[in-house]
Amino acid sequence: MDRIIDIVLPAIPQTLVMVIASTIIALLIGLPLGIILTTTRPGGLTESLKVYSILDGIINILRSFPFVILMIVVFPLSRLIVGKSYGTAAMIIPLSVSAAPFVARLMEGYLIQVDSGIIEAAKSMGSSKREIIFKVLIPEAMPMIVTGITMTVINVIGYSAMAGVMGGGGLGDVANRYGYQRNEPLVLWSAVLVIIILVQIVQFVGNFLTKKIDKKK
């Protein structure tokens, strides 16, 4: 048991670093992209078919890449930014690149569900486009946005396990190196159990926040 703890415990912070950093970067990129997609789409606040078509195409292409292949494609960018293509810091780059289009598409889907009557009411009151975005669209969609963030974190946790197998460290590396290559099933299932616990914690917190925000509305 002590050996399992010594192997699995140090991998947890590595996984958390990858997940938290990648999610933050993905949100910083994906949320604005989602807003731009929503406002430039046909019938949007600042309709621009050219901008929408370009962004829509790029996001569709990035989302079409299987994560393992995307990691390989993005490795040169990791080398450029962090100086290497392996390790926890290097894997944050492909994780972020993979999660950002996912976030953007989710945000677009949530924002376009906001009741058009509320938007029209805001326009009739003289609200600017910026005010409509930040005081109407985002607040109205906030429960769904929190749900989307929860889904993103859970997806990134799963991707981080794959990144670990590719040299990123963390629980995925432990499960592969000790559990699979060295045939130590206890270590493998211990790593899997920790990943399951992390996912359950994220889901619980996400559900709690969603309900709390929904009640305030």
Summary of the structure (lengths in Angstrom):
residues: 217
radius of gyration: 20.0
end to end distance: 48.1
largest distance: 67.3
contacts: 730
relative contact order: 0.15
helix: 86%
strand: 0%
